[in-house]
Every structure is written in C-alpha cells, then in structure tokens.
Amino acid sequence: MDVRNYLSRYWITFPDDPSFPIGQGVTAYSPEDAMLLLIARGYDFHVRAKRVEIREIQSFDDINHEYVTRVAGPLRFRGIWYPCFNLGIDANGR
C-alpha cells in the first residue's frame, strides 16, 4: 500500500490579509494535518488570519500564481511545497 494514495494537496490563502503571503501549499492527509505541518515549521498565518480559505487542488494548474508554480516543491510528498521545504533549499530542516 502506498500512503501517497491517501494524501491531498491543499492551497491555503488569506484573502482578508493583504500583508500575508499569497498562499501556502501543503500536501497532507487532511486539512487538519496540513495545519499541523505549518505549525511545526513555525507558520501561524492560518491562526492569525481574519479568514482562511483552504482548497483541495489536483495540480499547479489549479493555482493562479505563475510564480508559485515555478518555485514550488513537488506536490507528491507529504509536506509544505510552497514555500518549498520538501526538496532543495531548506530540505534538511534548516
């Protein structure tokens, strides 16, 4: 059994907080799991935001930000892919 079959991709935005990031991308088992991954990395935008929107997406085509699709990590693995913490820069946890 491949646990990746149980993962979903989430694009999390903060539409009422223009000073916050344009969004955060997470692959997780559930929206709650996605929030836990963000908290573990020190992100708290979803806690401080006036409103949080969480969309389950299938691919980068579901995100309307070309910049994100160019610099994001892979969507296939559990973790934060925007900003990228799965591979490349900061992949070792620093």
C-alpha positions in Angstrom: 0.0 0.0 0.0 1.3 3.4 -1.0 0.4 6.0 1.6 0.7 8.7 -1.1 -2.7 7.5 -2.3 -4.2 9.0 0.9 -2.6 12.4 0.5 -4.3 15.5 -0.7 -2.9 18.8 -1.9 -4.1 22.0 -0.3 -3.7 25.6 -1.3 -4.3 27.8 1.7 -4.9 31.6 1.3 -5.7 34.6 3.5 -8.0 36.8 1.4 -8.7 39.4 4.0 -5.0 39.9 5.0 -3.1 41.5 2.1 0.1 41.7 4.1 0.2 37.9 4.4 1.8 35.6 1.8 -0.3 34.9 -1.4 -0.8 31.4 -0.1 0.8 28.3 1.3 0.8 24.9 -0.4 0.8 21.7 1.6 0.3 18.0 0.8 -1.2 16.2 3.8 -3.7 13.6 4.9 -6.3 16.2 5.8 -6.8 20.0 6.2 -6.0 19.5 9.9 -2.8 17.6 9.1 -1.8 20.5 6.8 -2.3 23.0 9.6 -0.1 20.9 11.9 2.6 20.8 9.3 2.5 24.6 9.0 2.7 25.0 12.8 5.6 22.6 13.0 7.5 24.8 10.6 6.7 27.9 12.6 4.0 29.3 10.4 1.0 30.8 12.1 -0.7 32.8 9.3 -3.7 30.5 9.4 -4.0 31.2 13.2 -3.8 35.0 12.9 -5.7 35.5 9.7 -9.1 37.1 9.7 -10.3 34.4 7.2 -8.6 31.3 5.9 -9.6 29.6 2.6 -8.4 26.0 2.1 -8.9 24.5 -1.4 -8.0 21.0 -2.3 -6.2 21.1 -5.6 -5.2 18.4 -8.2 -2.2 20.2 -9.8 -0.4 23.5 -10.2 -3.0 24.4 -12.9 -5.5 25.0 -10.0 -3.3 27.9 -8.7 -3.5 31.2 -10.4 0.0 32.3 -9.5 2.7 31.5 -12.1 5.5 32.4 -9.6 4.3 29.7 -7.2 4.3 27.0 -9.9 7.9 28.0 -10.9 9.4 27.8 -7.4 7.3 25.3 -5.5 8.5 21.9 -4.4 6.9 18.6 -5.5 3.2 18.0 -4.7 3.5 14.3 -4.5 5.0 14.0 -1.0 3.6 15.0 2.5 5.0 18.4 3.4 5.0 22.0 2.6 5.7 22.6 -1.0 5.1 26.4 -1.1 7.3 27.8 0.3 9.4 24.8 -0.7 10.5 22.7 2.3 10.3 19.2 0.7 13.4 19.4 -1.6 16.2 21.8 -2.4 16.6 24.9 -0.3 15.9 24.1 3.4 15.2 20.4 2.7 17.3 19.4 5.7 15.2 21.4 8.2 17.4 24.4 8.5 
